[in-house]
Amino acid sequence: MVTDDRGDLDHSRAPVLEALRDYGQLGRYGFTPPGHRQGRGVDERVLEVIGRDAFGADVLAAPGLDDRLSQGGYLARAEELMADAVGADHAFFSTCGSSLSVKAAMMAVAGGSGQGLLVARDSHKSIVAGLIFSGVLPRWITPRWDTGRHISHPPSPEQVRRAWEQYPDAAGALIVSPSPYGTCADIEGIARVCHERGKPLIVDEAWGAHLPFHPGLPTWAMDVGADVCVVSVHKMGAGFEQGSVFHLQGDLVDPVRLRHCADLLMTTSPSVLMYAALDGWRRQMVQRGHDMFDSALHTAAHARAELNRIHGIRVMEEELLGVEASHDLDRLQVLMDISATGVTGYDAEAWLREHRRIDLGMSDHRRMLATLSLADDAETAGTLIAAVRDWRAQAHPTAAPREIRLPEPGELQLDTAMLPRDAFFGPTEMVPIGEAAGRIAAEQLTPYPPGIPVVVPGELLDPGVLEYLRTGHEHGMNVPDASDRRLRSVRVVAA
């Protein structure tokens, strides 16, 4: 335990980061992996790009940073400090991204249960992967749907209540909040509905690592009763890619079972570099997080206002909130509806990358998304605003409008005919996409980003969804998990 003079946890300390510093200062040398020996064996051409310091900090966790029995307790103390910083009972670091963390949570709650798990149908593909690995039966919760804007919203507490009434023996519930668009569910209301039945709530809060550190941000899941929440520190914090933390509170999920489930999936060679960044980010947030996000929110407000003044661009806000929409919104996610320009988000994003060297987080048939973070300021926001103005000045509708066939909400809610695991691992065959309607899918089909599968293994394929994928792919949609990258054929359960 790391405490100060009053006996409180001392958040000025960063145990993993300090141990890594000491490792270098003591001149330790390991006859262990990694074989590059802190960069000694790395090609100079690699060092010119990546830098020697990155390899110098890439050391073995144990025996290396700590001894073979981990008696220094650096990771355990860093996780204890993280849990304290965000109001959780336990925190677990992951160097395999939230894709691993959410699978571990699903297995801890519903693994071995024959009654399934309530799962929001707007979940990330990593959750579907968890269903395939674990064999858990999904009991889908239908998201709310804005037909006019073709965008989904997180389920409401009432929708979750109806799902519980239909599937009262399910092991727990899993929702995604915030969504990749920054829209947020009423987590407090949903947690209350789950706890009325003594069932745990998992929140995939991958886009919400920053939420505990400023009152102007949407509600943090641990503050309103979620049992497990999973965050990707690399998304909205200051960690390396793949750096994730999953948090636990209450007594509805066994912390030992949760850790064991994570251990089944976790690498046995975790990155100390990632652990150190997670540890240092926690200290930074406790000491300076409020001020940093105060500045970021002011920067976002300015950027949103200026982008909204550009002719033909609508920065979405009010239309994302309401009784039939989302409960709250992370305004660091700047979602622009550009449909009035007659240009798709795919084309706009491509122009910004090619001509202004700016990358955006997401685009679709009518929108593009710029994600701001604690690192952005007036200069970086100004670069974004100027680039979008330049794009708009030269943008003209295509001579022949691109026809992407947009399905109705009912068409998107496909029937589940088999367990995802059984469909994925069973006998399969490839069929032409024009002949796939009525067949059972054996693969995920996921427009990425945002990474929400339109088709899940085990679902009965519908003509409307297939046409949406086919026409979307023709006009710029990325579907990276399709067996046939040209989307001329689809993998289905063998007849």
NUGUKOL-909450 format. One record per residue (C-alpha): residue in one letter; x, y, z. Coordinates in steps of 0.25 Angstrom, whole numbers, plus 5000, padded with zeros to 4 digits. Layout:
REM NUGUKOL-909450
aXYZ ...
END
This chain:
REM NUGUKOL-909450
m500050005000 v500550144996 t500150245007 d500450385011 d500650435025 r499150435028 g499050295024 d498250325011 l498750264998 d499850354992 h499450394978 s500750464976 r501450324975 a501450244962 p501950104966 v502150044953 l502750174947 e503650184958 a504150044958 l504450064943 r505250184946 d506050114957 y506249994947 g507050084938 q507750164949 l508250034955 g508849984942 r508049854943 y508349754931 g507449634929 f507949504922 t506449484920 p505449534909 p505349634902 g506449594893 h506749734889 r507349764902 q506849904904 g507149934890 r508549884889 g508249784878 v507249874870 d507549914856 e508050064856 r506950084845 v505850044854 l506450134866 e506450254856 v504950234855 i504450184869 g505550234878 r506550164887 d505750204900 a504550124896 f505350004895 g506050044908 a504750044915 d504349904909 v504749814920 l504149684926 a503149694937 a503649584945 p504749544947 g505249684942 l504449804947 d504049724959 d504649594964 r504149454960 l503149454972 s502649604969 q503049634984 g503249784980 g501749784978 y501849904968 l500649864959 a499749824971 r500049964977 a499850034964 e498449964962 e498049994976 l498350144974 m497550144961 a496350084968 d496450184978 a496550304968 v495250264961 g494450214973 a494450064970 d494749944979 h495749884970 a496449914957 f497149824947 f498149864937 s498149804923 t499149814912 c498249754902 g497249864900 s495849864905 s495549754895 l496149664905 s495549734917 v494149724913 k494249584909 a494849554923 a493649624929 m492649544921 m493249414924 a493249454939 v491849484939 a491149394929 g492249284926 g491549144929 s490149204930 g489249144920 q488249254921 g489149364914 l489449504916 l488649624912 v489449704902 a489149834895 r489149804880 d489949934877 s491149864884 h492649864878 k493149744871 s494049704882 i492749674890 v492249584879 a493649524879 g493449494894 l492149424891 i492849334881 f493949304891 s493149274903 g491849214896 v490949304904 l489649324898 p489349474895 r487949524899 w487949654890 i487449784895 t486949864884 p487550004883 r486750134881 w486750174866 d486650304859 t486150264846 g486250404839 r487750414843 h488050274842 i488750264856 s488550184868 h488450224883 p488750144895 p487650064901 s486750134912 p486550074926 e485150034921 q485649954909 v486649884919 r485449854928 r484649794917 a485849704913 w485949654928 e484449624927 q484649544915 y485949474920 p485849474935 d486849364937 a488049434929 a489349444937 g489449594935 a489449714926 l490449784917 i490249924910 v491250014903 s491350154908 p491850254903 s491650204888 p492750244878 y491850364875 g491950414890 t490550384893 c490250324907 a489250234913 d488550264926 i489450164934 e488850204948 g487450164943 i487950034936 a488749994948 r487550014957 v486749924948 c487849814948 h488049824963 e486549804966 r486749664961 g488049644968 k488849644955 p490149714951 l490249814940 i491549824931 v491749954924 d492749954912 e493250094915 a494450084906 w494150234901 g494050284915 a495350264923 h495350414925 l493950424931 p494350424946 f495250544945 h494250664942 p492850694946 g492550754932 l492750614926 p491650504925 t491350414937 w492450314941 a491950174942 m492550144956 d491850264962 v490450214958 g490450074962 a491149994950 d491749864955 v492849854945 c493349964935 v494349944924 v495150064919 s496250084908 v497250184914 h497850204900 k496550254894 m496250374903 g497350374913 a498850374911 g499250234910 f499850154899 e499050074889 q498449944896 g498550004910 s497249974917 v496749964931 f495449894936 h494849934949 l493949854959 q493149894971 g492049824980 d491849684982 l491149634970 v492349594963 d493449514969 p494849584968 v495649454968 r494749394957 l494949524949 r496449524950 h496449374946 c495649404934 a496549514930 d497749424932 l497149324923 l497249424912 m498349514916 t499749504910 t500849444919 s501749554914 p501049684918 s501749814913 v502349884925 l502350014916 m500850004916 y500649984931 a501650104933 a500750194924 l499450154931 d500150174945 g500650314941 w499350354935 r498550324947 r499550414955 q499350524945 m497850514945 v497750524961 q498750644961 r498350714948 g497150644942 h496150754945 d496850864940 m497350794927 f495850754924 d495350894927 s496350944916 a495950824907 l494450854908 h494651004906 t495450964893 a494350874889 a493250974891 h494051074882 a494250964871 r492850924871 a492351064870 e493351094858 l493050974851 n491550994852 r491651124845 i492251054832 h491151054822 g490550914820 i491150854833 r490350824845 v491050794858 m490150694865 e489650724879 e488250754882 e487750644872 l488550544880 l487950564893 g486550544898 v485450444903 e485550364891 a487050384888 s488250384898 h488350424912 d489650504911 l490750544902 d492250554902 r492450684895 l493950654892 q493350564881 v493050664870 l492050594861 m491750664848 d490650634839 i491050684825 s489850624817 a489450764813 t490750774805 g490350654796 v491650584799 t491850464808 g492650454820 y493550354814 d493950454803 a494150564812 e495050484822 a495850444810 w496050584805 l496550634819 r497550524820 e498050544806 h498050694805 r498250744819 r498950624826 i497850614836 d497150484841 l495750464846 g495250364856 m494050324848 s493250344835 d491950294829 h491050324818 r490650454824 r491550484836 m492950504840 l493550504854 a494650584860 t495050534874 l495750644883 s496550604896 l497250664907 a498450684898 d497650784889 d497750934890 a497451054881 e498551024872 t498150884868 a496650914868 g496951034859 t497650934849 l496450854849 i495450964847 a496351024836 a496450884829 v494950864829 r494751004824 d495750974812 w494950844809 r493650914809 a494151024800 q494450924789 a493350814792 h492250794782 p491250684781 t491550574772 a490950574758 a490250444761 p489850434775 r490350304782 e489250214785 i489550144798 r488350054802 l487950094817 p487149984824 e485950014833 p486149984848 g485349854847 e486249804836 l487549824845 q486949744856 l487349604850 d486749484857 t487749394864 a487649254859 m488849194865 l489849214876 p490949314871 r492049204875 d491349094868 a491149174855 f492549224855 f493249084858 g492348994851 p492348954836 t492249074827 e492249104812 m492349234804 v491149274796 p490949394786 i490349514794 g489149524785 e488849384789 a489149394804 a487749444809 g487149344818 r488449274821 i489049274835 a490349364836 a491649294840 e492449424841 q492349564846 l492149674836 t492549804843 p492649944837 y493949994843 p494050094850 p493150094858 g493249944859 i491849914862 p491449784855 v490349794845 v490349634844 v490749544856 p490949394854 g489749314856 e488749424851 l487849404839 l488249494828 d487249594822 p487249644808 g487249794813 v488449774822 l489249704811 e488849814801 y489349924811 l490649854812 r490849834798 t490449974793 g491250034805 h492449954802 e492450004788 h492350144792 g493450144803 m493050064815 n494149984821 v493749844825 p495049784829 d494549654836 a493849594823 s494449474818 d494249524804 r494849664805 r494149704792 l492749664798 r492349584786 s492149464795 v491749434810 r492149324819 v490949244824 v490649124832 a490749004822 a489348954817 
END
